[in-house]
């Protein structure tokens, strides 16, 4: 329940409770004196009609002092206010009935004002005070939960932003290393690689968002692969298949790219040439499946990539993927790396929610 709805709960509950009490009171009096039905109804109309705004005014006073007083002083103030409000209620009822000509002998005396007003009517207002305390406690719990949710969301956003900034220099460093390897060997190709890097950085650095669509991620990967194809020439073959339904799905930025980068980096060390890379993204029944495969084998201890790095690298990209998946898709994802039949398969499966899956029409890239 939102805070706004919780705030409206106070007057609505008071009105409903007061109406229920009035009807119950009328029914009880009519059961005892059915012949006085009309007198009972008009008396209750005046009595309850004046009591409700008095109780509402009491609630408004409570709302002002509740946040300023501790529980003990508030209870004392509430008792005193109930007595005073009950006395006021009784005086206003007596003045009204006198003005209407129903009680020409009305005189505000000790028994009528203090006992019947302060004690009897004050006790009734005390029961409604308990109602206020219960609703106010519920409101405070709702506000605290809302603040906790906001704080958690801000913390997750800050952590995602930190992880995003961690990836940017990591990828930039590796891309610049690739370009450096080509500068002396082939200046013209190195210039082309710089152009491809500029396109890649447009996606990598220009956006402050922590999320992107699969389509944008795939386009950035194509720019990255263009750099690597220039560098490795015939030693690298890469194909991509992305179903149209997956194009507009929202995922954390650079979710697939570290898998592609690792496939090239470690595949070049373990695969027969040419190194083959296959990227496949499917989406079916609210489940997104991402698989990046490369020919070759796992290096020693590489099954621990997401936790402890690799013998030949820092493991930044894979640890980063694991952390961001835990933040964005808690208990709704699997992430594993396996070697099978001369291929290394890195797989991510995500259970999508309503905000993740945007079923928009898109064209499948099916690029190679």
Steps between C-alpha positions, in 0.01 A plus 500: 500500500638841404555780752230710334242222536611446861443871575146480361436198718471714816193716417331221304535252786384759751188577292422129453556424869290796612213403267511141624495614864206738432291233330576253777404756765172582322414131464565438871281789615221412257503139623446625854251776415341436160226758562759779519648422160475854359632664818791256510590563136495880531695488825766274346515725194594794722715301743702315234494791256679718755721220634651413162662843431615512864668160454642607163643814662649278770667286234648811338648602835640150544664520157680818603626381840564131423837560333610747769423293808628170620254221572458573874436875468274433202281262704468760776415772246249270329316428828481871581384587149232230508358640826503858374356401160226294670404800711495722192289246316245486783477881525450536123228233501322670792519843334368359173204318657419815703513711183273250319255512791542135599650572842392840634639422843857433388761635740866399471556343843771280655321171449395573145828646375771331706351158569285435194723706274855463631468139619231333288551682172873530571520121534333459162753740349769292671393192302523700180843620618610136498380488140718801422803339663449179298466687169792729581718199581404345167585826322841520667577141401403579140725807499790303647459224240486761224819663628672162523396420141628838380827459688546149361423618146750787531765266640446251217511781245824633646654152499390439141650835399825410673513165320427675170788743556720202586428341162564809287877533567533120495365471144675816385835368623460171310383674182795741508734204543356349182551825310853539632588156367401615149651850484850395392390191313224659289430875549201507264326220685578662832324817379198292406510343844499846657183580303334180620613578855338844479168336408541257783576776751187688394303218659749433778566850633238742373206348689454540874235230513557172679273312260470458126310284256635179352497671158731781618728250672529290185585809292782586741627142481506522120721808526728314738514195272584727206811608690594142576440383142746764376753386755468122460387483133433138396575369847161615630151401387200638689127456441199645680137393519252714692128428480275804440318452832828559688597824327310736732557313826666721763814363668794652688749673270793284388340176606606305189817686403729359773403149390599580140824661610594198715406262218752674270767552763511143629382333182808633321710316758323162486323461164619374168491777239276650393338578834126469467265716706123447508264747670138397542218688676151352525185607683208269572228490769648791699844336505801659334786266413845633406779270388849592388702201376855471376706214369776398740510393859482637850827602660598368842261619775293691244179365648562747782511802268203686651646474850874493485626610160718295265863403486555733204274793591321693772155352443353852522241449227357170627497603866325817389233300314435282806466802729264690272282194439466458876392864529261524205369141481524358853382137504395539136817403315760233438855565382740218417805417288547145370730312263336246271611326180793733432296816567474734797145620566420802718125508568267747670131432553270773632141477621351826370246717678249741344747790494778292341315365197386765255328312221578745223545405137864480392699339227728211581862587428617145412837649422827324445 
